[in-house]
């Protein structure tokens, strides 16, 4: 546990990107026209950056190469913590910049954030990267691993975006029924994958069998990873439901 807190490894490019994005967001937030300035977007943005740092720079990152369960925690932090927090925090930046960028950018943003598009992107990204061949490829190649995490974060940021009122640039879910269906079916993807891993009778990722050097121990770790995915995903979507229901 101490190692998880103290054994961080900062990547220069990622660290610089996180710092620059945090300072840039703070500058835009400081010019927010409303008074008093809303603290929620600022806190959400910095919370999302912290979640990205935890996933990519803490001991979770090297531990994910040795344990599937740690890798699943890493993915859950990116998709269910960092992504929605960054989306909430992005609102002041989006509202400030999009009118200046013009209608073509707004139209592209609207098209990319249509619920049916974001749902498909999130589901496809989730299943593709957890397919054994792609999963093991990501573990074998650091660049592919970084791409995996970047695409998961992006896909789920888009997935959560229809819940936030960005104005004309983002297609919103208009009714409680639509939001409930979107949440329930989106959560089912994560839950189904977690259940498959938890109840599968054999280890599905050769990488972890080789690292752990025991098929039985690798299977137990896989079952734990599946339960983590199943329980945490369900908890996040249950918690999100009352926050997104608006009575219309």
C-alpha positions in Angstrom: 0.0 0.0 0.0 2.8 2.4 0.8 4.4 1.7 -2.6 1.2 2.6 -4.3 1.3 6.0 -2.7 5.0 6.8 -2.9 6.3 4.9 -5.9 5.2 7.3 -8.6 7.0 7.5 -11.9 6.4 10.8 -13.7 6.6 10.8 -17.5 7.9 14.2 -18.7 5.6 14.6 -21.7 2.5 13.5 -19.8 3.4 15.6 -16.8 3.9 18.7 -18.9 0.7 18.1 -20.8 -1.3 17.7 -17.5 0.3 20.8 -16.0 -0.3 22.9 -19.2 -3.9 21.8 -19.5 -4.5 22.5 -15.8 -3.1 26.0 -16.1 -4.8 26.7 -19.4 -8.2 25.6 -17.9 -7.6 27.8 -14.9 -6.9 30.8 -17.1 -10.2 30.3 -19.0 -12.1 29.7 -15.8 -10.7 32.9 -14.3 -12.3 34.8 -17.2 -15.7 33.2 -16.6 -18.3 36.0 -17.0 -20.6 34.8 -14.2 -20.1 36.0 -10.6 -19.3 34.2 -8.4 -17.4 31.8 -10.6 -18.7 28.2 -10.4 -16.2 26.0 -8.6 -17.5 22.7 -9.9 -15.9 22.9 -13.4 -12.5 23.9 -11.9 -12.6 21.2 -9.3 -13.8 18.6 -11.8 -11.1 19.4 -14.3 -8.3 19.2 -11.8 -9.9 16.0 -10.3 -9.9 14.5 -13.8 -6.2 15.4 -14.3 -5.4 13.8 -11.0 -7.3 10.7 -12.0 -5.2 10.5 -15.2 -2.0 10.9 -13.2 -3.1 8.2 -10.8 -3.8 5.8 -13.7 -0.6 6.6 -15.6 2.0 7.6 -13.1 1.3 5.8 -9.9 2.4 2.2 -9.1 -0.8 1.1 -10.9 1.0 1.5 -14.2 3.9 -1.0 -13.7 1.7 -3.2 -11.6 -0.7 -3.5 -14.5 1.9 -5.4 -16.4 2.0 -8.1 -13.8 -1.7 -8.3 -12.6 -4.8 -8.1 -14.7 -6.7 -6.9 -11.6 -4.5 -3.8 -11.4 -4.9 -3.2 -15.1 -8.6 -3.2 -14.7 -8.4 -0.7 -11.8 -6.3 1.5 -14.1 -9.0 1.3 -16.9 -11.8 2.0 -14.4 -10.0 5.1 -13.2 -9.7 6.4 -16.7 -13.2 5.6 -17.9 -15.3 6.1 -14.8 -13.4 8.8 -12.9 -11.1 10.8 -15.2 -13.4 10.8 -18.3 -16.6 12.2 -16.6 -14.7 14.6 -14.4 -12.9 16.1 -17.5 -16.2 16.4 -19.3 -17.8 18.3 -16.5 -14.7 20.5 -16.2 -14.5 21.1 -19.9 -17.8 23.1 -20.0 -16.3 26.6 -19.5 -13.6 26.0 -22.0 -16.1 24.7 -24.6 -18.5 27.5 -24.1 -15.7 30.1 -24.3 -13.9 28.7 -27.3 -16.5 27.2 -29.6 -18.3 30.5 -30.6 -14.9 31.8 -31.7 -14.0 28.7 -33.7 -17.1 29.0 -35.8 -20.0 26.9 -36.9 -18.0 24.1 -38.8 -16.3 23.1 -35.5 -19.6 23.2 -33.7 -21.2 21.0 -36.3 -18.4 18.5 -36.0 -18.7 18.6 -32.2 -22.4 18.0 -32.4 -21.9 15.1 -34.8 -19.3 13.4 -32.7 -21.3 13.7 -29.5 -24.6 12.3 -30.8 -25.6 9.7 -28.2 -25.8 6.9 -30.7 -22.3 7.7 -31.9 -20.8 8.0 -28.5 -22.5 4.8 -27.3 -21.1 2.8 -30.2 -17.6 4.4 -29.9 -17.4 3.6 -26.2 -18.7 0.0 -26.6 -16.4 -0.8 -29.6 -13.4 0.7 -27.9 -14.0 -1.3 -24.7 -14.5 -4.6 -26.4 -11.7 -4.2 -29.0 -9.1 -3.4 -26.4 -10.1 -6.2 -24.2 -9.9 -8.8 -27.0 -7.0 -11.0 -25.9 -4.9 -10.4 -29.1 -5.2 -6.6 -28.8 -4.8 -6.7 -25.0 -1.6 -8.7 -25.1 -0.3 -6.5 -27.9 -0.8 -3.4 -25.8 1.1 -5.0 -22.9 3.9 -6.0 -25.1 4.4 -2.6 -26.7 4.4 0.6 -24.5 3.4 2.9 -27.4 0.3 0.7 -28.1 -0.4 0.6 -24.4 -0.4 4.4 -24.4 -2.7 4.5 -27.4 -5.0 2.0 -25.6 -5.4 4.3 -22.6 -5.7 7.4 -24.7 -8.5 5.9 -26.8 -10.4 4.6 -23.8 -10.2 8.0 -22.1 -11.3 9.8 -25.3 -14.1 7.3 -26.1 -15.6 7.5 -22.6 -15.2 11.3 -22.4 -17.4 11.4 -25.5 -19.7 8.8 -23.9 -20.3 11.1 -20.9 -20.6 14.3 -22.9 -24.3 14.2 -23.8 -25.1 14.5 -20.1 -23.5 17.9 -19.8 -25.1 21.1 -21.1 -22.4 22.5 -23.4 -24.9 24.5 -25.5 -25.3 24.0 -29.2 -22.0 22.2 -29.7 -23.0 18.9 -28.0 -26.0 16.8 -28.8 -27.8 16.2 -25.5 -30.1 13.4 -24.3 -33.4 15.3 -24.0 -35.5 13.1 -21.7 -35.1 11.0 -18.5 -36.1 7.9 -20.5 -33.4 8.5 -23.0 -30.8 9.1 -20.3 -31.8 6.0 -18.4 -31.7 3.8 -21.5 -28.3 5.3 -22.4 -26.9 4.7 -19.0 -28.3 1.2 -18.6 -27.2 -0.1 -21.9 -23.8 1.6 -21.6 -23.3 0.1 -18.2 -24.3 -3.3 -19.5 -21.2 -3.4 -21.8 -18.8 -3.0 -18.9 -20.8 -5.4 -16.7 -21.0 -8.1 -19.3 -17.3 -7.9 -20.0 -16.6 -8.1 -16.2 -19.0 -11.0 -15.9 -17.3 -12.9 -18.7 -13.9 -12.5 -17.1 -15.2 -13.3 -13.6 -16.9 -16.5 -14.6 -14.6 -17.8 -17.4 -13.1 -21.1 -16.4 -9.8 -20.4 -18.0 -7.3 -17.5 -18.2 -7.9 -15.6 -21.4 -4.8 -13.4 -21.5 -1.6 -15.4 -22.2 0.6 -12.5 -21.1 -0.6 -12.8 -17.5 -0.3 -16.6 -17.5 3.4 -16.2 -18.5 4.1 -13.4 -16.0 2.4 -15.1 -13.0 3.8 -18.5 -14.2 0.7 -20.3 -13.0 -2.6 -20.7 -14.9 -4.5 -21.2 -11.7 -3.2 -18.0 -10.1 -3.7 -16.1 -13.4 -7.3 -17.3 -13.4 -7.9 -16.1 -9.9 -6.5 -12.7 -10.7 -8.7 -12.6 -13.8 -11.8 -13.4 -11.7 -10.9 -10.6 -9.4 -10.4 -8.3 -12.3 -13.8 -9.2 -13.6 -15.5 -8.6 -10.3 -13.7 -5.2 -10.1 -15.1 -4.3 -13.5 -18.5 -5.6 -12.7 -19.0 -4.0 -9.3 -17.3 -0.7 -10.0 -19.0 -0.2 -13.3 -22.4 -1.0 -11.8 -21.7 1.4 -8.9 -20.7 4.3 -11.1 -23.8 3.9 -13.4 -26.1 3.6 -10.4 -24.6 6.7 -8.8 -24.8 8.6 -12.1 -28.5 7.9 -12.6 -29.9 10.2 -10.0 -27.4 12.9 -11.0 -28.6 12.9 -14.6 -32.4 12.5 -14.1 -34.0 15.9 -14.5 -37.7 15.2 -14.5 -38.3 15.8 -18.2 
